[in-house]
Amino acid sequence: MIRAAFATGDGIDINRHFGIADRFDIYEIDVENKKYELVDTRRIDSYGVSLQHDDSLIDRLAEAIDDCNIVFSAKSGLHAKRALDEKLIQSVDVEKKVAFVLDRIVTSRVSILAPKYTEEKRRKVYDGTFKKGSFENLQKRHPCLGGHSNVTAGRVHLPVSPVCNIGCKFCTRAFNKSEIKPGVSSLVLKPEEAVETVKRAKELCPELTVVGIAGPGDTLANDQALKTFSLIKENFPELICCLSTNGFRLPDKVDEIARIGIETLTVTVNAVDPEIEAKINSFVIDEKGQKHEGIEGARLLIEKQLEGIKRAAEKGIVVKINSVLVPGINDKHIPEVAKVTSELGASILNIIPLIPQNEMKDIPAPTCADLEEVRAEAGKYLEVFRHCQHCRADSLGIPGKGKDLHNELYKDRKERAVDTFSHG
């Protein structure tokens, strides 16, 4: 089995020099059974791409196809060949049609790969012994997991979860078309509306690689999100599914999450000390409808979050932690959150600056210096994501491009009234 990358502008011809490639089509080639399959299209953002063959860009291009054995491009220079060779990727210069090269590979009796490019590390990517949802592979396609994919990969958030089961003091849910912040949506979808919505999203954003659900309530407070993800996996198996949750119901739902095939999970953990958590969250509501307030509720929430993170990571699901930085409350505590969740198997931490609102409207937002200080300390325990865009619950687009297409996606849909959101 071979994994090959093709530098192509149209998916038909190998017509891009490696150093200025803006797209790689990735094929898995089964030489033994004489067949091949397109498994991914990776688009490289055009910023920085120039005829100067910038060295830093070449390194980034090589990183983008790190899981491949071989790359075919119209031409590759000495720096490109060195960068690829360091990653054990064989470089071949050829100006032919992609299909022509693929057919020649599967019909040839001679291996195209030199022995050094078939080592075990690379084979694990596609022989099934390397987890499909591995963090390093997902980083190349998920704009919220680091790397450079925040400017190359698109995501859509489906607003299918109108109910929440905890009371964050900084949270204000709203239904409108203009605000760019979490918890805001122009409508709530039913699960059965999701398939047509994703089809439309793919037309508006061809770079779409991730379908996420992040509200406007909590994804696990009812069954709407998991029903939606089941439909997405059935109709769009090539897309990554990403679920965001406060984690309170995670232990109850993690088996179903794994069964559906959801690859990534974001859990908002603002503290692992109940006394600190109680200053950020007022209450939790359990599956029986009982409200738990203060430190009792905070302790229960933290226990559920940590248990769920551990079990999810053990099942091979990539876990990202979100922590809202609240000056004077958890700013000195977030590194401990990073330490504890890292030990449980989390892969990355996203530290989100507080938006002063609701019960925390009088607390000033953290400064850039505050944020960087906490990131530096937390980064000692867990990789830190630095490109969060405070996305809406109905967002669409490439986050790093700064343009949200949610209005185009839902232009024919009416806004839903604010009172469709509830706790409980």
N, C-alpha and C positions, 0 to 999 in steps of 0.2 A: 504494500500500500504506500502511495506517495501523496503528499500534500503539496500542490504547486500553486504559485501565484503568477498571474499574468498582468503586466502593465498595459492597460488598454483604455482607450477613451470611449469606446462604444460597445464593448463586450464581444466584438467580432474580430477585430484585428489587434495584433500586438504592435501598437503604434505609439508608445510612449517611451522616452528615455527614462531610465530608472530615477535619475536625479530630479526630474520634474514631473514624475508620475502623479496624477491626481485621482487614480482609481486602480485598485487591484481586484481582479476576480480570482477567487480561491476555489480550486477544484481538488477533490479527493479522487485519486486514480487507483483503481484496483487492477493491477497489471495481470494478476493470476486469472481473474475472471473476465478480463478485457472489457472493462466498463469504467466510466467516470461520471462524476456528479458535481455540479456547481453547488457549493455549500455556503458561500458568503461573497458579498461584494463590499469592499472597504473603500470608502471615498476619503480622500485626503483633502483637507481644506486648502483652498487656493492661496490663502495668505502666505507669504514667504516663498511661494513657488515662483521661480524666475529662471531665466537662462543663465544665471550665474552659478548654478549647481552648488548652492549653499551647503557647507559641510554639516551644519547642525540639522538642516532639513534632511539630508541623506541619512543621518543617524536615526532621525524620527521615522523615515520611510522604512528603514531596515527593522526598526522596532515594531512597526505596524504589521509586518509579516513574520514575526519571530517564530510562529508555530509552523512554518513551512519548511520543506526540504529544499525547494528549488524555486527560482523566480526567472521568468522569461520576460525580457524587455527588449525594445528596439536597440538600445545601446546602454552600456553601463561603464562609467569611468573607473579609474584606479581606486579612488576613495570609496566609491560604491562597492567595488569588489572586496576591498579590505573590510569594510563595515559588515558586509554580508558574510564574509568568510569567518569573522569573529563570532557570528551567531550560527555558524555551521549551516549556512544557506548557500547552495550552489547557484551561481549566476550564469545564465545563458543568454547571449545576444542573438536575436533572430527577429526578422520582420516577416511574419507569416500570419495566417489566420489562426485564431485560437483553436478552432476545431481541427485544423490540419495537424497542429502539433500534438494535440490530445490523441488523435487517431494514430499518429506515428508511434507515440509512446506505448499504446496498448497493443499494437501489432508487432512491435520490435522484439527480437529475441535477445537483444543486448540491453542491459540496464543502463539508463542514462545517468545514474547517480554514482559518483565516486564513493568508496566505502566510508570516508569520514563524514559524509552528509546523511548517513542512515543510522546514526548512533541512537542509543536507547531513549535518551531524553526527548528527542524529536518524535520517535515512533509512538511514544506514550500519548501524544496529543490526539492521535486519531485511531489507536487500536483498542480503545475502550478502557484501558487501564488508568487513564488520566481522566478525572471527573469532567463531565460535560460542562458543569457550572463552575469550573475552577476560576479563582479570582483573576489570575493573570490573563486568561483568555477573555473573560468577560470585560476586563478593562478596555480591550480594543474595540468593543462594540457598545458599551454602556456609558453614556455621557456623565453619569453621576458616580462613577467608580474611579476617577482619576485618569492618569495618562493624558492623551491629547484628544480623546474621543468626544469631549464636550464641545469641540468645534467641528466634528466630522459626523457624529451620529445623532439621529433624531429620536425623540420620544413623544409619546402621547399619554396624557393622564385621562382616564375615563372616570367621570364623576358619578359613581354608582352607589356610594355609601353615605346616606344622609344622616345616620344615627351615630351618636358617640356615647361612650360609657365611662368617661372620666371628665373632670372639670379643671382643665388647665387655666390658671389665673391670667395667662397672657393671651388666651385664645378668643378671637372674635370671628365667628363664621358669618359669611355674607353671600348673597346671590346678586352678582352684577357682572358687567362685561368689561370693566375698566381696571380694577385694582389688581396689582401684581403682588400677591402674597399667598401663603398657604391657607387652605380652608375656604378659599373664595372660588365660586363657580357661577356660571350663568344659568345652570340647569342641573337636574339630576336625571341620569339615564336609567332605564331598566336593563337588566342583563341581556335580554334578547335584542336590544338596540345596538349592542356593542359591535357586532360583526360588521354591520353596514357603516358604523362610525369609523372603524379601523380601515375599512376599504377606502373611504373618503380621505382619511388621514394619510394613507400611503400615496394617494394621488397628489395631495397638497405638499407632502414632505417625502420625496422618494428615498431620502436617507434614513427613514424610520427603521429603527432596530429594536426599540423597547416599547412595550405596553405596560404602563404603570397604573396603579390605583392608589390614590393618596387622599381620599375623602370624597366630599368635604367633611364627613365625619370620620369614624374609625372603620377600617376595612374589615375588622373581625367582630364588630359589634352586632352585625347580622350576617346573613349568608349571601348577600348580593354580590360581593366582590369575588368570592370563591366560585359562584355560579358563572360569573362573567369570565374569569380566568379559564374555566373549563371550556367555554365556548371559543375563547381565543386560541387555546392550545389545539383544539380540534380543527379550526379553520386557518390558523396562521402558525404552524409549528416552527417556522423559521424565526419567529420573533421571540425575544427574551421577555419573560413576564417578571414584573417587579412589584412587590406588595409592600406598602408602608403601613405601619401600625404602632399604636402605643404599647403593644405587647401584653395587655392585660388578659386577653383571651388566647394568647399564643400557645401555651401548653396544650390547651384543648383542641387546637386547630392544626398543629404542626404536622401531624400524620397526613391529614387531608391536603395540606399545602404541598408536601412532598409527593403525594400520589398524583396530584394534578400536574406536577412537573414545573412548578414555579421556581425559577433559578435564583432569584435574589430577593432579599428581605431587608427592609429598613425598619429598625426599631428605635423609637424616640425614648432615650433614657437620659433624664436630666439630673439624676442623682442616684447614688446607691446607699445613701444615708437617709433613713425615714424622716429625721428631723429637718433635713434640708429639702427633701421632696415635698414635705407638707407645706412648706413656704411657697412652693411653685404650683402645686396641685391641691385643689380643695377636697375632692372626693373621688371615689370609684363606685360604680354600680355593677354588682356581680350578675351572673346569669339568671339568678332568681329574682332580680329586681331590687335587691337590698342595697342600700347606700351605706358606704363605709367612709367616714370623714376623718380629717386630721391625720395624726401619725398612724393610727390604725389602718386607714385607707392607703397611706403612703407605703407602709410596710408590706401590705398585701400586694400592691402594684409592683414594687421592686422584686418581691419573691417570684411573682409570675413572669416578669420580664426576664430575669436572669435564668430561670428554668427554661423558658421558651428559647432564648438565645442559645443556650447549651445544646438543647435537643435539636434545634434547627441546624446548627453547625455540624453536629454529629451525623446528620443525614446528608451532608454535602451541599447544603444550601449556603450561598454566599451571604453573609450578614454584614450590613452597614449599620453603624450607630449614629443617630442624630442626637445632638445635645444642644439645647437652647441656652446660650450664655446670658445669664441674668446677673448684671453687676451687683456686688454686695451680697449675693445669695449663694450662687454655685460657681463663681468664677475661679475660686481656689480649689474647688472640688472636682472639676471636670477631668483633670489628669487621673484622679482615682477612678472615675467612670471608665476612662480609657484602659487603665490597668486591669480592672476587674473584667470588663467585657472582652478584652484581648485574651485573657486566660480562659475564657469560656469558648473562644473560637471565632470572635468577630474579626473581620478583615480590614475595616477602614472606619474612620470617624469623621463625621461632618459637624463642625461646630457652627451653629447658626446664631447670629447676633439677634438679641431681643428686639422685637418691634413693640415699642411702648403703647399698650392699648389695654382695654378691659380693666381688670383689677391692678394691672401693672403699668397703667398709663403715665404714672408719675415717676417711674424709674427710668433714668436716662439710658438710651441705647449705648452699648459698649463702643468705644472708639476703635479705630483700626489698630492702634497700639495695644489696647486691651486684648483684642482678638488675636493678634500675633503672639502676644506673651503666652496666652493660654494654649494656642496651637503648638508653640515650641515645647511647652511642658508635657502636653498630652501626647505629642509626637514621639516622645521617648518610649511609649508603650504601644502605640497603634498608629499606622499610617493615617495622615490627615488629608481629607479632601478639601480643596481650596476654591472651588468654582461654583458654589451654591448660588442659585438665582432667585430664591424665594418663590418657587413656581406655584402657579394656581392649580386647583384641583381639576381643571379642565384644559390644561395647557397642551400645546402642540408646537413642535419645531425643534431646532438644534439649539440647546440652551446657550452655548457660547456665542451664537450669532446675534443674540439680543432681540430677536423678533418672535413674538408669540402669535401663532396662527389660529388661536381658539375662536376668534370672531369669524374667520372664514370657514372654519370647520362647522360651526353651529349657526351660520347666518340665517338659515331657514327655520330655526327653532326658537320658540318663545322662552323668555326667562321664567323661572319658577319662583314662587313666592318665598320670602325668607322663612316663614313658619314651617316649611317642609323639613327644616333641620330641627333635631331634638336630641336631648339627652335621655337615655333609658331605652 
